[in-house]
Amino acid sequence: MRKTVNKMRDGNRCCAIVVAAGSSSRMKCTDSKIWLPLCGIPAIVRTLMAMEQAKTIDEVVVVCRECDIEEMNQMIVQYLFRKQYHIVAGANSRQSSVACGVAAVPLDCAYIAIHDGARPLVRPELIDRVVLDAHSFGASALAILARDTIKKVDEQGFVVETPPRSQLWNVQTPQVFRRELYESAMKTVAGDYTDDCQLIEQTGGRVHLCEGSPDNIKLTTPEDILFAQAVLMSREGGYT
């Protein structure tokens, strides 16, 4: 794996954009959910630990609330992260915050890996897998097959369609793109989207899906914290 990664990194430097500027309204916490402790370590630090260990990530841009910038810089020092980190303030929407991150990506990085700061359980090997997949296809995202039957309903709540489950995937992050492809889509597509693949899709581009993991959840509700801590405690030699 190491030889494959090193070979494919030639001329393909990748910068991760970790988006951590959200309001955390559904978590019902007094501060941003990125600072919630998971087995004693803040969630955002666990996210950055995975980026730090991923062989395909060369630099990291963290997009956070302006009030979190100082503390974020302190965390970088406290946990002895060795890669180059750039901390920038986000904006009012997710898409605008990602744009702030893209603007801070070093010019020599040909790929960007956009990741939710509130997905602290992502493993370094998953990051490497999706980055290498993007090298092959130009755009790639982690995803898992839907486990439940999905129903499409009308405005009154009546079922109008049951799409084949084999064609339905739950998309995760990182979502990795050739930088020029994503920047071109940013200039072309207006609006705010729930994930970054939609920008590429709106321009007629294709995004390849790469197998992710059911553990790679996004912290959204208090129940997710319990699940995340259970996963971390079950991992032998975790990131603690």
C-alpha positions in Angstrom: 0.0 0.0 0.0 2.8 2.4 0.9 4.5 1.9 -2.5 1.2 2.4 -4.3 0.5 5.6 -2.4 3.9 7.0 -3.0 3.8 6.3 -6.7 0.4 7.8 -7.2 1.3 10.9 -5.1 3.9 12.1 -7.7 2.4 15.4 -8.9 -0.9 14.7 -7.1 -0.5 16.5 -3.8 -3.7 16.5 -1.9 -5.0 19.0 0.7 -7.8 18.1 3.1 -10.4 20.7 3.8 -12.0 19.9 7.2 -15.3 21.8 7.5 -16.1 22.5 11.1 -18.0 25.8 11.1 -21.6 24.5 11.6 -24.1 25.6 14.2 -24.6 22.2 15.9 -28.2 23.0 16.6 -29.5 19.4 16.5 -26.8 18.3 19.0 -28.4 20.5 21.7 -25.0 21.4 23.2 -23.9 24.9 24.4 -20.8 24.9 22.3 -19.9 23.6 18.9 -20.1 19.8 18.7 -16.6 19.5 17.3 -15.3 20.2 20.9 -17.4 17.4 22.5 -15.0 14.8 24.1 -14.9 11.3 22.7 -13.2 9.1 25.2 -11.4 12.1 26.5 -10.3 13.7 23.2 -12.3 16.4 21.4 -14.1 15.2 18.3 -12.3 17.6 15.9 -8.9 16.4 17.2 -9.8 12.8 16.4 -10.8 13.9 12.9 -7.4 15.6 12.5 -5.6 12.6 13.9 -6.9 10.6 11.0 -5.9 13.2 8.5 -2.5 13.4 10.2 -2.0 9.6 9.7 -3.4 9.4 6.1 -0.4 8.9 3.7 -2.2 10.7 0.8 -2.9 13.9 2.7 -0.1 16.5 2.4 -1.6 19.6 4.1 -4.8 20.4 6.0 -7.1 23.4 5.9 -9.5 23.6 8.9 -12.6 25.8 8.3 -14.1 26.7 11.7 -16.0 29.5 13.4 -14.0 32.6 13.9 -14.3 32.3 17.7 -12.7 28.8 17.4 -9.6 29.8 15.5 -7.4 30.4 18.5 -8.4 27.2 20.3 -7.9 25.2 17.0 -4.4 26.5 16.7 -3.7 25.5 20.3 -5.0 22.0 19.6 -2.6 21.7 16.6 0.3 22.4 18.9 -0.9 20.4 21.9 -1.3 17.2 19.9 2.0 17.6 18.1 0.6 17.5 14.6 3.4 17.6 12.1 1.7 18.3 8.8 1.1 21.9 7.6 -2.2 23.2 8.9 -4.1 26.3 7.8 -6.9 27.6 10.0 -9.5 29.8 8.4 -12.9 31.2 9.4 -16.0 29.8 7.8 -19.2 31.5 6.5 -22.9 31.4 6.9 -23.5 28.3 4.8 -21.7 25.0 4.3 -21.0 25.7 0.6 -19.6 29.2 1.4 -17.4 27.6 4.2 -16.0 25.1 1.7 -15.2 28.0 -0.6 -13.3 29.7 2.2 -11.3 26.4 2.6 -10.7 26.1 -1.1 -9.3 29.6 -1.2 -6.7 28.6 1.4 -5.5 25.5 -0.3 -1.8 25.8 -1.4 -1.4 26.2 -5.2 0.7 23.1 -5.6 -2.1 20.8 -4.4 -3.8 19.2 -7.4 -6.5 17.5 -5.3 -8.8 18.5 -2.5 -10.4 16.1 0.0 -13.4 17.7 1.6 -14.4 16.2 5.0 -16.9 16.9 7.7 -15.2 17.9 10.9 -17.9 16.1 12.7 -16.9 12.7 11.3 -14.3 11.8 13.8 -14.4 8.0 13.2 -13.0 8.0 9.7 -9.9 5.8 9.4 -6.7 6.9 7.7 -6.9 3.9 5.3 -10.4 5.0 4.2 -9.0 8.5 3.4 -6.2 7.0 1.4 -8.6 4.7 -0.4 -10.9 7.5 -1.6 -8.0 9.9 -2.5 -6.4 7.2 -4.7 -9.8 6.5 -6.2 -10.1 10.2 -7.1 -6.7 10.0 -8.9 -8.2 7.4 -11.2 -11.6 9.0 -11.7 -11.2 12.7 -11.0 -14.0 12.7 -8.4 -14.7 10.2 -5.7 -16.6 9.9 -2.5 -16.9 7.3 0.3 -20.3 5.7 0.5 -22.0 2.6 1.8 -25.0 0.6 0.3 -28.3 1.6 1.9 -29.4 -1.0 4.4 -33.0 -0.1 4.5 -35.7 0.0 1.9 -36.1 3.7 0.8 -39.6 5.1 -0.2 -40.1 8.2 -2.3 -43.3 10.0 -1.3 -45.5 12.8 -2.6 -46.4 16.1 -0.8 -49.2 14.3 1.1 -46.9 11.6 2.3 -48.1 8.8 0.0 -45.6 6.4 -1.5 -45.0 7.0 -5.2 -41.9 4.9 -5.8 -39.7 2.3 -4.2 -36.2 2.6 -5.8 -34.2 -0.6 -6.0 -32.1 -0.8 -2.8 -29.1 -2.1 -4.8 -28.9 1.3 -6.5 -29.0 3.4 -3.4 -25.9 4.5 -1.4 -25.5 6.6 1.7 -22.7 9.1 0.9 -20.1 10.0 3.4 -16.9 12.1 3.4 -14.1 12.6 2.5 -15.3 13.6 -1.0 -12.2 14.1 -3.2 -11.9 16.1 -6.4 -9.4 17.3 -8.9 -8.9 20.8 -7.7 -9.5 22.4 -11.2 -12.7 20.3 -11.6 -14.1 21.5 -8.3 -13.1 25.2 -8.7 -14.8 25.2 -12.2 -18.0 23.8 -10.7 -17.9 26.5 -7.9 -17.9 29.2 -10.6 -20.7 27.5 -12.6 -23.2 26.2 -10.0 -25.2 28.5 -7.6 -26.9 27.5 -4.4 -26.1 25.5 -1.3 -25.9 21.7 -1.3 -25.9 19.0 1.3 -22.7 17.5 -0.1 -20.0 18.5 -2.6 -20.6 15.8 -5.1 -23.8 17.7 -6.2 -21.7 20.5 -7.6 -20.0 18.2 -9.9 -23.2 16.4 -10.8 -24.9 19.8 -11.6 -22.2 20.5 -14.2 -22.7 17.1 -15.9 -19.6 15.6 -14.3 -19.4 12.0 -12.9 -18.5 11.1 -9.3 -17.2 7.6 -8.6 -18.3 6.0 -5.3 -15.7 4.2 -3.1 -16.7 1.8 -0.4 -16.7 3.5 3.0 -17.6 2.2 6.5 -20.8 2.1 8.6 -18.6 3.5 11.5 -17.9 6.7 9.5 -20.9 8.5 11.0 -21.5 12.2 11.3 -22.1 13.5 14.8 -25.6 15.0 14.6 -27.6 14.0 17.7 -26.6 13.1 21.3 -27.1 9.4 20.5 -24.3 9.6 18.0 -21.9 10.5 20.8 -22.7 7.2 22.6 -22.2 5.2 19.4 -18.9 7.0 18.6 -17.5 6.3 22.1 -18.6 2.6 21.9 -16.8 2.3 18.5 -13.6 4.0 19.9 -13.5 1.7 22.9 -13.9 -1.4 20.7 -11.0 -0.4 18.5 -7.7 -2.1 19.5 -4.9 0.5 19.6 -7.3 3.3 18.7 -6.2 7.0 18.4 -6.3 7.6 22.2 
